[in-house]
């Protein structure tokens, strides 16, 4: 048995007094993903940032050797038949819910752009600088433009349909366009009604793979990884360039380009949220 150090509080709330069967979805060197009746559940290696509906282990575990059958999850942990594989008991329960509407600073987009300048060749980052050199950026650029135009003009039907048209574009476990959309939703959170955020996320989720679908649906309810929440906190509050840079680096390191794609979407989302705020005052 391996104990967990941190567990997402929303997962613990779902598990209170209940048990559910688990199916192994995918296994990697530092993570295992499970399908369940309450959604996608992830177990992460030590030192990883906790994500929505995930638990982080205290000690290393060989996920490749994990049994595939007879698994279930409850408030005490994950079991194989009567054997406890991962224990939630004594773990910190951490909220990953964006519980308020951030108040972005006018300089926030430029600070993000200054950081992304070092990653212009990674994923969709070039789009933040008006570039369309990759096949995916070229495909997404007009779709992102329609998406943002619909957002500014408050054409909700077109906005939701544009999100669907963008979803699932790119390679990898989480296609780049989905990471960008998750970032955008985090940035636009102060400007949109929560129901609209949810509808946009769910519409995009319907057109992508299981892992991206889970991330989009969680983003639609305002749930993001702990590392992402630290970036949002730095963007909103007073912090040094060093503190912000350190937080951004952690997110930028996600996957092959997932973190940089998320930050690119965050850049556009914050831009549009600030513009919306200005327009409301006119």
C-alpha positions as CSV (number, residue, x, y, z in Angstrom):
1,X,0.0,0.0,0.0
2,X,1.2,3.5,-0.8
3,X,-0.2,6.5,1.1
4,X,-1.3,9.7,-0.7
5,X,0.0,13.1,0.3
6,X,-2.7,15.2,-1.3
7,X,-6.2,14.5,-2.7
8,X,-8.5,16.8,-4.6
9,X,-11.3,17.9,-2.2
10,X,-13.9,17.6,-4.9
11,X,-13.1,14.0,-5.4
12,X,-13.3,13.4,-1.7
13,X,-16.7,15.0,-1.6
14,X,-17.9,12.7,-4.4
15,X,-16.6,9.7,-2.5
16,X,-18.1,10.5,0.9
17,X,-19.8,7.3,2.1
18,X,-19.7,5.7,-1.4
19,X,-17.7,3.3,-3.5
20,X,-17.4,3.0,-7.2
21,X,-15.8,0.5,-9.6
22,X,-12.7,1.7,-11.6
23,X,-11.4,0.8,-15.0
24,X,-7.8,1.4,-15.9
25,X,-7.8,3.9,-18.8
26,X,-4.1,4.6,-19.3
27,X,-0.9,4.0,-17.4
28,X,2.3,6.0,-17.7
29,X,5.6,6.2,-15.8
30,X,4.4,8.9,-13.4
31,X,0.6,8.6,-13.6
32,X,-2.4,6.3,-14.0
33,X,-5.8,7.3,-15.3
34,X,-9.0,5.5,-14.4
35,X,-12.6,5.7,-15.7
36,X,-15.3,5.7,-13.2
37,X,-19.1,6.5,-12.8
38,X,-18.1,9.8,-11.2
39,X,-15.6,10.8,-14.0
40,X,-12.0,10.5,-14.8
41,X,-9.7,9.8,-11.7
42,X,-5.9,10.2,-11.8
43,X,-3.2,9.0,-9.4
44,X,0.1,10.9,-9.7
45,X,3.7,10.2,-8.7
46,X,5.2,12.1,-5.8
47,X,6.0,15.8,-6.3
48,X,3.5,16.2,-9.1
49,X,1.0,19.0,-8.7
50,X,-2.5,17.8,-7.7
51,X,-5.1,18.0,-10.5
52,X,-8.9,17.9,-10.4
53,X,-10.1,14.5,-9.3
54,X,-6.6,13.3,-8.6
55,X,-4.4,12.1,-5.8
56,X,-0.6,12.5,-5.4
57,X,1.4,9.7,-3.8
58,X,3.8,10.1,-1.0
59,X,6.2,7.5,-2.3
60,X,7.1,6.1,-5.8
61,X,4.9,3.4,-7.3
62,X,5.5,1.3,-10.4
63,X,2.2,2.1,-12.2
64,X,3.1,-0.3,-15.0
65,X,2.7,-3.2,-12.6
66,X,-0.7,-2.1,-11.3
67,X,-3.4,-4.7,-11.5
68,X,-6.1,-4.1,-14.1
69,X,-9.1,-5.9,-12.6
70,X,-11.1,-5.8,-9.4
71,X,-10.5,-2.2,-8.7
72,X,-12.7,0.2,-6.8
73,X,-12.5,3.6,-5.2
74,X,-13.9,4.9,-1.9
75,X,-13.2,7.6,0.6
76,X,-10.4,5.5,2.2
77,X,-8.6,4.9,-1.1
78,X,-8.3,2.7,-4.1
79,X,-8.6,-1.1,-3.6
80,X,-8.1,-4.2,-5.6
81,X,-10.6,-6.6,-4.1
82,X,-9.8,-6.4,-0.4
83,X,-6.2,-5.1,-0.8
84,X,-5.7,-1.4,-0.4
85,X,-3.4,-0.1,-3.2
86,X,-3.5,3.6,-2.5
87,X,-4.6,5.1,0.8
88,X,-6.4,8.5,1.1
89,X,-6.4,8.4,4.9
90,X,-4.4,11.2,6.4
91,X,-3.9,13.0,3.1
92,X,-4.4,16.7,2.7
93,X,-7.7,17.5,1.0
94,X,-7.0,20.4,-1.3
95,X,-9.6,22.6,-3.1
96,X,-8.8,23.1,-6.7
97,X,-11.9,25.3,-7.4
98,X,-11.5,28.8,-8.6
99,X,-13.8,30.2,-5.9
100,X,-13.9,33.8,-6.9
101,X,-13.8,36.0,-10.0
102,X,-10.1,37.1,-10.5
103,X,-9.5,40.8,-11.0
104,X,-6.8,40.9,-13.7
105,X,-4.3,43.7,-13.8
106,X,-3.9,45.7,-16.9
107,X,-0.3,44.6,-17.3
108,X,-1.1,40.9,-16.9
109,X,-1.2,40.1,-20.7
110,X,2.2,41.7,-21.3
111,X,3.8,39.8,-18.4
112,X,2.4,36.6,-19.9
113,X,3.6,37.5,-23.3
114,X,7.1,38.3,-22.0
115,X,7.3,34.8,-20.6
116,X,5.9,33.1,-23.7
117,X,8.5,34.9,-25.8
118,X,11.0,32.2,-24.7
119,X,8.7,29.4,-26.0
120,X,7.6,30.7,-29.4
121,X,8.6,27.4,-31.1
122,X,6.5,25.3,-28.7
123,X,2.9,24.2,-29.4
124,X,0.6,27.1,-30.3
125,X,2.6,29.8,-28.6
126,X,3.3,31.5,-31.9
127,X,-0.4,32.4,-32.1
128,X,0.1,34.8,-29.2
129,X,2.5,36.7,-31.4
130,X,0.3,36.5,-34.6
131,X,2.3,33.6,-36.1
132,X,0.7,30.7,-38.0
133,X,3.8,28.8,-39.0
134,X,2.6,25.3,-37.9
135,X,-0.2,23.3,-39.5
136,X,-2.2,23.4,-36.3
137,X,-1.8,27.2,-35.8
138,X,-2.8,27.7,-39.4
139,X,-5.9,25.6,-38.9
140,X,-6.9,27.2,-35.6
141,X,-6.2,30.8,-36.3
142,X,-9.4,31.6,-38.2
143,X,-11.4,29.5,-35.8
144,X,-10.0,31.3,-32.7
145,X,-10.7,34.6,-34.4
146,X,-14.4,33.6,-34.9
147,X,-14.5,32.3,-31.3
148,X,-13.2,35.6,-29.8
149,X,-15.3,37.7,-32.1
150,X,-18.4,35.9,-31.0
151,X,-17.3,36.4,-27.3
152,X,-16.9,40.1,-27.8
153,X,-20.3,40.4,-29.6
154,X,-22.0,38.2,-27.0
155,X,-23.2,35.8,-29.7
156,X,-23.5,32.8,-27.4
157,X,-24.7,30.3,-30.1
158,X,-21.8,31.1,-32.4
159,X,-19.4,31.1,-29.4
160,X,-20.4,27.6,-28.3
161,X,-20.3,26.3,-31.9
162,X,-16.8,27.9,-32.5
163,X,-15.5,26.1,-29.4
164,X,-16.7,22.8,-30.9
165,X,-15.0,23.6,-34.1
166,X,-11.7,24.2,-32.3
167,X,-11.7,21.1,-30.1
168,X,-9.5,18.1,-30.7
169,X,-6.9,19.8,-32.9
170,X,-3.4,18.5,-32.3
171,X,-1.5,15.4,-31.3
172,X,-0.8,13.9,-27.9
173,X,-2.8,13.0,-24.8
174,X,-4.4,16.4,-24.8
175,X,-4.6,18.0,-28.2
176,X,-3.2,21.6,-28.2
177,X,-6.5,23.3,-29.0
178,X,-8.1,21.7,-25.9
179,X,-5.3,23.0,-23.7
180,X,-5.7,26.4,-25.2
181,X,-9.4,26.4,-24.6
182,X,-8.9,25.4,-21.0
183,X,-6.5,28.3,-20.6
184,X,-8.9,30.7,-22.2
185,X,-11.7,29.7,-19.9
186,X,-9.5,30.4,-16.9
187,X,-8.7,33.8,-18.2
188,X,-12.2,34.7,-19.2
189,X,-13.7,33.5,-15.9
190,X,-14.3,37.0,-14.4
191,X,-16.2,38.2,-17.5
192,X,-18.6,35.3,-18.3
193,X,-21.5,33.9,-16.4
194,X,-20.5,30.5,-15.0
195,X,-23.2,28.7,-16.9
196,X,-21.8,30.0,-20.2
197,X,-18.3,28.8,-19.2
198,X,-19.8,25.4,-18.5
199,X,-21.7,25.2,-21.8
200,X,-18.6,26.2,-23.9
201,X,-16.4,23.7,-22.1
202,X,-19.0,20.9,-22.5
203,X,-19.6,21.6,-26.1
204,X,-15.8,21.4,-26.9
205,X,-15.5,18.3,-24.7
206,X,-17.9,16.4,-26.9
207,X,-15.4,16.5,-29.8
208,X,-12.2,15.3,-28.2
209,X,-10.6,12.4,-26.5
210,X,-11.3,11.1,-23.0
211,X,-8.4,12.8,-21.2
212,X,-9.1,16.2,-22.8
213,X,-12.8,15.8,-22.2
214,X,-12.2,15.4,-18.5
215,X,-10.0,18.5,-18.4
216,X,-12.4,20.6,-20.3
217,X,-15.4,19.6,-18.1
218,X,-13.4,20.3,-15.0
219,X,-12.4,23.7,-16.4
220,X,-16.0,24.4,-17.1
221,X,-16.7,24.1,-13.4
222,X,-13.7,26.3,-12.5
223,X,-11.5,23.5,-11.4
224,X,-7.8,23.6,-12.4
225,X,-4.6,22.0,-11.3
226,X,-2.8,23.4,-8.2
227,X,0.0,24.7,-10.4
228,X,-2.4,26.6,-12.6
229,X,-4.1,28.1,-9.6
230,X,-0.8,29.4,-8.4
231,X,-0.2,31.1,-11.7
232,X,-3.7,32.7,-11.5
233,X,-3.0,33.9,-8.0
234,X,0.3,35.5,-9.1
235,X,-1.4,37.1,-12.1
236,X,-4.0,38.7,-9.8
237,X,-2.0,39.7,-6.8
238,X,1.2,41.6,-6.2
239,X,4.2,39.4,-6.8
240,X,7.7,39.7,-8.1
241,X,8.8,38.7,-11.6
242,X,10.7,35.9,-10.0
243,X,7.6,34.5,-8.2
244,X,5.5,34.7,-11.3
245,X,8.3,33.2,-13.5
246,X,8.6,30.3,-11.2
247,X,4.9,29.6,-11.2
248,X,4.7,29.9,-15.0
249,X,7.7,27.6,-15.5
250,X,5.8,24.8,-13.6
251,X,2.8,25.1,-15.9
252,X,5.0,25.5,-19.0
253,X,6.6,22.1,-18.2
254,X,3.3,20.2,-18.5
255,X,3.5,17.5,-21.2
256,X,5.2,18.1,-24.5
257,X,3.4,21.5,-25.1
258,X,0.3,21.3,-23.0
259,X,1.4,23.9,-20.4
260,X,2.5,26.4,-23.1
261,X,-0.7,25.9,-25.0
262,X,-2.7,26.5,-21.8
263,X,-0.7,29.7,-21.1
264,X,-1.4,30.9,-24.7
265,X,-5.1,30.4,-24.1
266,X,-4.8,32.1,-20.7
267,X,-3.2,35.1,-22.5
268,X,-6.1,35.5,-24.9
269,X,-8.7,34.9,-22.2
270,X,-7.2,37.6,-19.9
271,X,-7.0,40.0,-22.8
272,X,-10.7,39.5,-23.6
273,X,-11.8,39.6,-20.0
274,X,-10.0,43.0,-19.6
275,X,-11.6,44.3,-22.8
276,X,-15.0,43.2,-21.6
277,X,-14.4,45.0,-18.3
278,X,-13.4,48.2,-20.1
279,X,-16.4,48.0,-22.4
280,X,-18.8,47.7,-19.4
281,X,-17.5,50.9,-18.0
282,X,-18.1,52.9,-21.2
